[in-house]
Amino acid sequence: MNFQRNSWAPIFLSAWICVALFSMWRILVQSSDSSGAVAAGILLLASLAVSRYALGLAFTSAPLLYLALLGLFHLGLVVPWALGLYDIGRMPWFAPYGLSHAIALITYSIISFQVGLLVAIGIRTSRAKPVPIDDRGIENQHVFVAGFFLFLVGLIVFIAGLIRLDPVGYYRLSYSETFRLRAESDPRLFGMGLMIVFIGLCLSVAGASRRQLKITFVGASLWVTFLFYLGFRGPALIAALIVYAVAVKKEIRLPSWIPALVVTLVLVAVPVMRFAREQPLNQRSLPNSLNEFNILDTPAEMGASIRPLIETADLIGPGNYRFGRTYLIGIKAIAPNLAFRWEAPSTESVDDLPPGHWITAMVDPWTYKNYGGIGFSAVAEPYMNFGAAGVVAYFLLLAFLLVRLEQASVRSSYALAIWALVLGPLLWTTRNDSANFFRPAAWGLLCIGLVWAASQSYSLIVQRRGVE
């Protein structure tokens, strides 16, 4: 992370303060929902700009990646709608009214996160030297080998889990049928394989040398393409983003046209796959899907996380805050289900469900009964637990922690792997609940801890033999 001070920094900071004050004023005067959405969008852009050009954060840093996805998943639909650029008829659930509370909470989250960054980093009075990167420190054969081994194991487990969902006709499954079978049958291999592959990719790219990165890129590309084709777009894109960000941290420079090309492909592929994934695996036809293609469907669909936020804000108030219970549900999910016979978890009350399941059961019972979901929101969960004050406190603390994570990330391959293993699941929670963070992060940190312990033991054995 490169802290900097230049003549433009005070200008960016002053502009951001003005935008933040205007956004807060708009909330106080209760202006229209469309103007509130536009103001929140401007605030997001101003926050990204001040973080990049006044605080010196790279676009691939943990704070900027999180802030960008937080804004995209909550404003990607309402801002194009407010600007008159998107036909909301393409999103049947969206009602263009009653957004003020949700937009206010999004505004609080962005302002709190940015203030947290300013407190954690500060505006330095002179240009500071960037943290030196030691090529030897971020190339670790033990980490790379362990990661690539986990990647292969996870891939085998995932494929076995996919086939096990329907041993006779797995190649004919649609995305919805895959979700249904995951809920009705034993999904442990499927979910475990998905998690292990991601952990393996994080370790592999963190420990790889420049030559070994080519192998990791090939493996990551095949996995992302395979997962995307199955219809699991979110996990595929998060995995690709983390691998790319780690490579950038290791000072791997790709041609400037590659990120632009990838973004263009994503804008096209996300809405196309939205329709194609509902066809059987062996019959998917992209030309048929292109008939209903709209380039703004990608940000609009990503921005659908505002729906669970709207619904949660309507259902939850001071009398029924959860006071941290949703985080306890996520922590309990860390422990694996080791029973010989699979039994789906049962709850006595809807309130005992993870937030993503709870909101679906409350506002879309048919989808819930058919094993679907509407996702969740990183803004909705702290509000669900502690109200608006919880949103402010959560994003202040999160920004501070992400800055500290970023500062430590280039010290070694182990630190870089920890950065990836924590940030990946955290990015996923921008449109999901904390249960999707605790389990993969905990198991990923356990894996890197075991690799470190094994590496230390091996080094001690080698030293003792050398002395003898």
N, C-alpha and C positions, 0 to 999 in steps of 0.2 A: 504494500500500500504506500503510495507516494503522496505525502502531505506537501502542500504547496501554498505559497502566498504570492499573488501577483496583483497587478493593478485592477484586474477584473473581479477579484474575489469580493470586495466590498459592494460592488454593483450588483452581483448575483445575490448576495445575502440581503441587501436592501430590497431588491425586487421581490425576493421570496417573502420577506416580512410583510410587504404591502399586500401581496396575494393572499397570505395567510389571514391577515386582518380583514381583508375583503370577504374571504370565505366565512369567517366567523360572523361578520356583520350580516351577511346574507342569511345565515342560520337564525340570527336573532330577529330579523325583520320578517322571516318566514316568507320568502319570495317563492316564485313558482318552482315546481319540481325540475323543469327543463333548465332554467337558469342555474339552479343548484347543481345539476349534473355537469353543466359546462364549467362552473366555477371549480368544482372538484377536479375536473380534468385539467384545468389550467394549473391548479395547485399541485397536482401530480407531476406535470411537466416541469414546473418551477422547482420542485423538490429534487427531481432527477438532475436538473441543470446545476443547482447549487451544490449538490453532493459531488457531482463530477468535476465542476470547474472551480469551486471555492474550497471544497474539502479534499479534492484530489483523488477521490475514489475511482477506481477503474470500473468500466461497465461490467466486467466479469467478477467484481468483488461481491462478497456475500450480502452486504447491505443493499447495493444497487440491484442485484438480481432479485432479492426478496421484494424490494419496494416496487420494481417494475411489474412483477407478477401479481403482487397485491393489487396494484392499480388496474392491471389488465383484466383480472378475474372479477373485479367489482365494478369497473366503469366501461368495459369493452362493449357493453350493449347500450347503456343509458346515454353515453356521450354521443355516439352516432345518431341515436334516436333524437336527442335534444337538438342536434344540429340539422335535423331533417335529412340525414344521409341514409337512413336505414328504415325499411318497411317493417314495423313491429308485427305485422301480420304473419311474418315468418317465425315468430316466437309466440305460439298460441297462449302460453301461460301469462305473458307479460301484459299488465294493465298500466297504462300511462298516467297513473295518479297514485297518491298515497306513498310517494317515495321519500318524502322530506325527512322522516326519522332515520331511514337507512342511509341517505346521503349525508346527513349530519354525522352519523357514526363513522362513515368512511372518512369524512373530513377530519374528525378528531384523530382517527388512526394515523393518517398521513402526517398531520401536524405533530403529533406526539412522537412518531418515528423520526421525523426530521430533527426535532428538538433533541431527542436522544442521541442522534448522530453528532449534533453540534456540541453537546455536552461531552460525549465520549472522545471526540477528536479535537474540537476547538479550532479556532482560527489562529494559526501560527504567525508570528510576526516576521519570520524569515523563512526562506525556502530550506526545507530539511532534506538531508540525503535519504534516498530510498533504502529500504532494508536490503542488504546484499543477499544475493541468492547463491548458495554453494551448490554447484552441480553435483558434487559427490554426496551432499546431504540429502538431496531430493532424488537420488537414484539408489534404490535399495533392492538388491536381488531377492532377498527373503520376502519382502513385501510384494514384489512383482510376481514371483513364483506362486506364493500363497494365493494371491488374487486371481491369477489365471487359472489355478486349480479349482478355486471356488466357483469361478465363472463356468467352467466346464461341468462341474458337479451340479450347479444350479440349473444349467441348461438341460441336462439329462433328467433331473427331477421335475422340472417344469413340463417337459414334453411328456414324461410318464404321467404326470398329473392331468395333462390335457387329454391324453388318450383314455385315461381311466374314467373321465367324465362320461364318455360314451364309447366303449371299446369297439363297437360295431360301426358306428357312424360318426366318429369324431371329426372326420374331414368334411362333414356336411353341416357342422354346427354354425349357427349364426351367433352374433355377439350376445343377443338377448338370451338365446338358449344356453350359451356358456354360463351366463350369470345364474340362470335358473338351476342348472345342474350343479353349479358350485354350492348353491344353498341346499339342494335336496340330497346330494350325495356327499362323500368325504372330500372336502376341498383342500386338505392339508398339504398334499404334495404340490398342488397347483400354486397355492399362495407361498409356500416355503421356497419353491423354485424361483418364483418371481423375486423374492427378497434376497436369496443367496446370489442370484446373478448380479443384482445391483451392487451388493457388497463386494463381490469379486471384481466388478468393473472399477469400483472406487479404489480398491487396493492395487489393482493391476496398473492403472494409469498413474497413481501416486508414486509407485516404486519403479516404474519403467525408465530405462535409459532412452535416449533419442531413437536408437534403432528399435528397441522393444516397443516403443510407442506405435510404430507402424502395425505391429501385430495386434496391439490393443485396439487401435482404430478399426482394423478389419473386423475383429470380434464384436466391437461395439456397434459398428454399422450393420452387420448381419443381424444382431439381436434387436436393434431398434427397428429395422425394416420388418423383421418377423413379427415383433410385438405390435407394431403399427398396423400391419396387415390383418392381424387377429382382431383389431378394433380397440386395443388398449392404448389410445393415443396419449393420454396424460403421462403414464409411467414411461412410455417410450421417449417422449420429448424431454422429460426431466432427466432421464439417463443420458441422453445426447447432450443436453445443456451442461450437466456436471462434468462429463468427460471433456468437453470443449473448454470449459472454464479452467479445469486442472491443467490441461495442456498449455493454455495461455500463461498460467502461473509458472509453468516450467520454461517459459520464454520460447515456446514453439510458435513461430510466426507463419500463419497461413496467408495465402493471397487474399487481398481485400475483397475480391469478388465472391469468394466462397461463402462468407456469412450472408451477403446479400442474396445469393442464389438459394441458400438454405431457407431464409425467411420467406422468399417467394414461393418455394416449394411447399412450405408449411401452410401458407395462406391458401394455397390451392388444395393441398391434400387433406386438411382437417375437415372442411365441409364435404368433400367428395367421399371420404371414408365414413362420415356420419350416416350416409345412405347406403354405401356399399357394404358396411359391416353387418347390416341386417339381412344380407343374402348369405346363402350357404358358402362355406369356405371355398369349395371347389367350383363355385359358379359366380364368383364376384366379377362384375363387369364395370370397369371405370367409365366407358363411354355412356352407359345408361345413367350413371350417377351425375355426369356433367350436365345433364339436361336441367337439373335443379340447382346449379351452382351459382353462388353469389360470393364475391370476394370478401364482403364484409361479414359473411356468416362466421368466419373464423374468430375475429374479436368479439362478435355478438354472442356466439356460443360460449366462449371462454368467460364472457362477462355475465353469464347466467348465474354466477355465484351470488349475485345480488338478490336472487329470489329467496334462498334460505335465510339471508339476512333480513329481508323484508318480513318474511313469515315469522321469524324468531322474535323480531322487535314487536310484532303485533301480539304474539302469544305470551311473551315473558315480560314481567314487570317486577317492581320492588317486592311484591308479595310472594313471588315464586322463583327468585334467583336460586341457582344451584350451589353457590358458594364453594366452588372448586370440585364438586362431585364429578363433573364430566372428565376432569383430568385424572381423577382416581380410577374411573372406568378405563381410560386409556392405559394407565400404568398396570392395572390388573391384566390387561390383554397381552402384556409382555411374555408371561409364562406360556409355554407351548402346551397344547392338548396332547398328552401322551397316552390317552386311553386306547385300548385295543379296538374297541368298537366306537365308531364315530357317532356322536350325538350333538346336534346343534344346540348352542347355548339357549337356555330359556330364561325369561325374566318374568317376575310377578307383575310388573307395571311397565307401561310405556316409558315412564320417566327413568327407568333403569337402563334404557337402551343408549348406545353411543349417540351423540348429537346428530350425526348424519342419518342414522336410522330413525331416530325420534322425530325429526322434522318431516321425514317422508311419511311416516305413519300418521302424523297429525294432519298434514295438509293434502296428502295424496295417497289415501289408503289402498286404492287399487294397485298403484305402482308398488307399494310396500308389500302387499300380499303376493304380487307376482315377482318378488325379489329384485325390483328395480330400486332406484334412488335418485334424488335430486341434488346430491352432494351437500356440502356445508360451506362454511365461511370462516376465515381466520378472524374476521371482525365480529362475527356472531357469537363465537364461543366465549370470549372474555365478557361480552355483554350478557350472555346467558348466565354466566356465573356471578358477575359483580356489577352489572349495569354499565352506564357510560363511564363511570370512574374506573371500572375494570379495563375498559378499552384503552383509556389514556395510560394507565399504569403498565398494562401489558406491552404496549408498543414502545413506551419509553425504555423499559427494561430490555426488551428484545433488541432494540437498536444498539444499546450499550453492549450486550453480549455478542452480537454479530461483529461489532468493531473489534472486540477482544479476540474473537475467533479468527478474524481476518489478519490481525497483527501477528498471530502465532502460526499462521498456516504455512509459511515458507521456511520454517526452521528445519524441517526434516521431512522425509517421506511419511513418517508416522503422523506428524502434525497435518500434513497435506491430506492424508487419508481420513483423518478425523474430521477435517474441514468438509470433505465431500460426504462422509457418512452422516454428518449432522445436517448439513445444508440441504442435501437431496430430499430427505423426508420432510424437512421444514418447508421447503418450497411447495411440496405437494399439499401441505396443510393450508395453503392460501385458499384452496377450494374444497377442503375437507376438514375433518375434526382431528383432535390431538391423538386419537387412537392410531391414526396413520403415521404419526411421528414416533411415538415412544417405542413401539416394537422394533421397526427396522433400525432405528438409531441405537437402541440398547444392544441388539444382537450384532450390529456392525461394530460397535465399540468393543464388545466382548471378543469378536474375531480379531480385531487389530491388537487387542491386549494379549491374546494367545500367541499371535505371530511374534510380538515383541518379546514375550517370555521365552518362546522357543528359540528365537534368534540369540538372546542373551545366553541361554544355556549352551547353545552350540558354540558360541564364541568362547565361553569359559572352558569347554571341553578341548577346543583347539589350542587355547593358551596353555593348558596343563600338559597336553601332549608335547607341545613345543618345548616346555621347560624340562620335561623328562628326557 
